[in-house]
Amino acid sequence: MKKIAISAQMGSGKSFISLEFAKLGIPLFTMDEVTRFLQNNNKSLKDKIEHKFPGAYSNGKMNKDFMVKKLFFDTNSSRNLKDMSELIKPYLIKELELFYEESKSKPFVLVETAILFEYGLEVEFDKIIFVNADKKQRKEFAMRRDGISSEEYDLRMRNQIPDEVKIGKSDYIINNDYTDSVVDQVKKVYVEILSS
């Protein structure tokens, strides 16, 4: 079983493309979704986050506005992001190992993650797919989808490694031009991974 990562910059449409692979029968692990679930439901992790960031929870659920400020608008944003990542990582790895065990009969699995390169996770995978998209389009899409301002988008992107570096470290590039050509590209990459 090959371990394939799929990554992209914010708003590039990697979730849509990941689902196209899932339609082809490929098991999909979405790090953002699993992380959100763990942050809100794993008591051990919640206690550690609350200890590190007092006020992170309100009525048992993560206080999103508070954490966005801590992780993106605070003077220590970079440090806070790193600390948060270190807290979550062991729990995420455990969930990932369970996913691999459940999917071991498949030819390959897909792990969707936005922070692949930022946290040096690329070494954990056999191949990497990068979803590329027009910078203006992806910004507009992310602002509309997440209800964020242009400033907040730019602040979040400040912590991202540039496109060119990510493209250079990837094995497959899917150019999301928001047309049917994307599905054809997915099928082509699917066949290439199966035959590699």
N, C-alpha and C positions, 0 to 999 in steps of 0.2 A: 504493500500500500504506500503510494507516494503522498507526501504532505505538501500541499500547494497553498501558498498565501496569496491573497488578493488585496491590494491596497490602492490608495488614491488620495488626492488632496480633497479637502472638504467640499462637498457639493458636486463631485464629479460623476455621481451615479453608480458607484461601485455596488451598492445594495441591489439595484435593479439588475446589474450584470451578474452578480452572485446568484440571484434567483433564477436567471437563465441557465446557469450551470446546474442548479438544483432540479430544474425541470428535466434535465438529461440524466437524472438519477444520482447525482453526486452529493454526498452528505455535506451539509454546510454548517459551520460553526461561526456565529456572528459575535465577535468579541464585545462590541458595544452593548448588545442585548444582554449577554451573559454578565457583563460587568454591572449593568444597571440592576439586574436581578439580585446579584450578590450584595451590592451596596444597600439594597432595601430589605433583604431577607436573611442574610447570614449574620447571626447575632455576634459571633466572634469578630467578624470584619467590621461590623457597625460600631462595636465598642472601641476598636482600635482607631477608626476614623474619627469618632467623637472625641476620643482622648487627644488625638493630634490636632483636630480642628474643632474646638468647642463651639457648639451652635450649628454643627453640620446637619443635625436632624431636628425635625419639628413634627410632633405627633407620630414618631416612629418612622417617618419617611424622610428621605434626604431633602434638605432645603436647597433646591436647585439654584435659586438666586444667590444665596449666600456662598455656595461652592463655586459658582461661575466667577464671582468677584474674587474669591481666594485664588482660583486657578488661572485667571486671565487678566484681572485688573489690579491685583495687589502688587506692591513693590517687590515682593518675593515670589511672584508668579512661577518663575522657572523652578525655584526650589520646591514650592508647594506641589507643582505638577510631578516632580521627581519623587517627592515623599509619598504622594497619593499612589503613584505607580508602584512603588516598592511595597506599600501596604496590600494592594490588590493582587499583585503578581503571583504569590504562592497559591492563592485561592483559584485564580484563573488557570494556572498550570494544572492544578488538580482536576478541574472541570475538563480541560483539554485532553488530559490523559484518559479520562473516562470516555470522551468522545472518540478518541483514537481506538480504544479497545472495542467499543460498540461498532465501529466502522471498518474493522480490520479485513473484512472479506471484500471490500470495495477496491477497485483499481487505484483510485485516489480520492482524497478528501480536500475540501476547500475551507480555508480559515480566513474570514474577512476581518481585517483590522486596519484602523486608520493610523496606528502608531508603530507600525512594523519597523521602520528604519530609525525612528526617533529613539526607540529603546533597544536597538540592536537585536531585534528578534529574527532578522532575516537568516541568521545562521541555523535556525531551527527547521528550515524548510528546504525541500528538494528543488522546488522551482517557485518563481515569483511572477505574478501577473500584476501589472500596473495599469490602472485605468486613467487615461489622459483625457482632458477636456479643456475647451476654451476657457481661459481665466475669467473673462467677463461673464460668460454664461453660468459657470459654476458658482461664482459669487452671487449672482442674482437668484439662482436656484436655492442656494443655502440660506440666503436671507429670507426668502419666501417660505421655505420649508420649516425653518427653525424660529421664524419670527424675531430675527436679530437685526441689529443695525449694521450699517456699513463699517462703522468703527469697531464694533464687536467682532465682525468677521475678520477684519484686518488684524486685530489683536490676537485672535486665535491662530491665524496663519503665521504670526510672528514666531511661533514656536515650532513651525514645520520646516523640515529640510526642503530645499528647492526642488522643483520638478526635475530639472536636468540630472541631479544627483540620483534621484529615485529611479528615473528612466534608465540611467547607466547601470544600476544595480539589479535591474529586472530582466527576466528571461523572455517575457511576452508583454507586448504593449497592445491594449485595446483602446482605440480612439473612439470615445463616446461623442458622436456628433448628433445624438438624439434622433437618429433615423433607424430604419430597419437594418442598416448595414452592421449595426452592433450585434445583432443576433447571429449574423453570418460570421462575424469575427469570433464570437464565443464558440460556435461549432468548429471553426478551424483550429482554435487553440485546444479545444477538447480533444480533437482527433490527434493533434501533435503530442499532447501529454500522454495519451493512451499508447502511442507508438514509440515514445521516447524510452 
